Amino acid sequence: MKTLWGVSFDATPISGVVVEFVKTARIFAERGHRVLLDLGYDIKADKNAFFRPYRREADLLPDWLELARVPGLDQVPGYGPEFVTDVLKTVVGRGEADAALLAAVDSTAELLRDRIVAAWEAHDVTAVLVENGTLPENIAYTRALYLAIEEYGRRRGLGRFVLWRDHDLMWQSEPSTGKYGSYPYPAAPRPVDSPHIHYLVQHDEACERMREWAPELSAIDVLPNIFDHERAMVRPGNADFRRDHAIPEDVPLIARFTRIVPQKRIDRDLHLVAALAGRTDAHLFVAGDTDEAPREYRRLVDLAAELGVTDRVVFGGRLAPARRGSARPPGPATPSGTCWRTPPWSPSSPRTTTRATETRSARRSRPGCRT
């Protein structure tokens, strides 16, 4: 049986990155692939999920998708959230050429590679989809993936069996914080022009910037996120929404579907609600996991009290995507000889609950950046 292995660098069960994986993986599932997804808990350190066993995350995802993991990462000497955080801050953020840390990155990447390859072998993986692997959150794991792809592809005699899709890149993700250093981002592993990898980005600008940063890439295309938008309707499943959350029927409602973390600036929404107080009794509903960053959640609750809007702000918890069928677009992304065909998605792709800022619209494709 053909098997798709997905790996998300987002380390969360529900996010725009995971939603896009599900939309793409559905095409593979419809074509007979077994679909496995590693949520990346053992990759990204700031989600506080390193080495944490899966709990009920599978309940949030389609039943044709299985959660998977690379076993034995907790046995890699020195590998853990402290190491990943130290490398991100010291080597990537501050640009320090710490010889000991850099040597540890190299040796760790080789050990991680061995475990990744072993996991793919165990599941007889035939295709891989990497989500957001270029952003240098964990450069040891990114390097390990490149090493694993080359070894596994060579060992199995595979062509382009990997789709590597970047949703966020250094120049657009928190650029003012210096978290990922500055251009040309010397510590970030540059995309490898591999015979096994086809790169995908969200829009033309990202494609052009990627080509400037890694001009040797021969296989990179634009695959935008596309959503359908239904007219809002009252149904049995949502008819009691306002009553359940003590939101009056006649007041304007502002909704945010996002992570409750500092970089999402939910504080701005609280200030907006306060500023509107003289004109309207607008309420704010925030859908997001309040346990991801407890300190930030507590700060927002205290800020709402300080602004006098506590009774008009609701933190409703995490929402799962709406589960609906998908229409298969003509000619979905599938192997064709030694390259991947990547046509635009059909407008009837499945609707999901996600962030409006993650919707990308296809623009006219410029030379070298096919859409």
Disulfide bonds with the S-S distance in Angstrom:
none
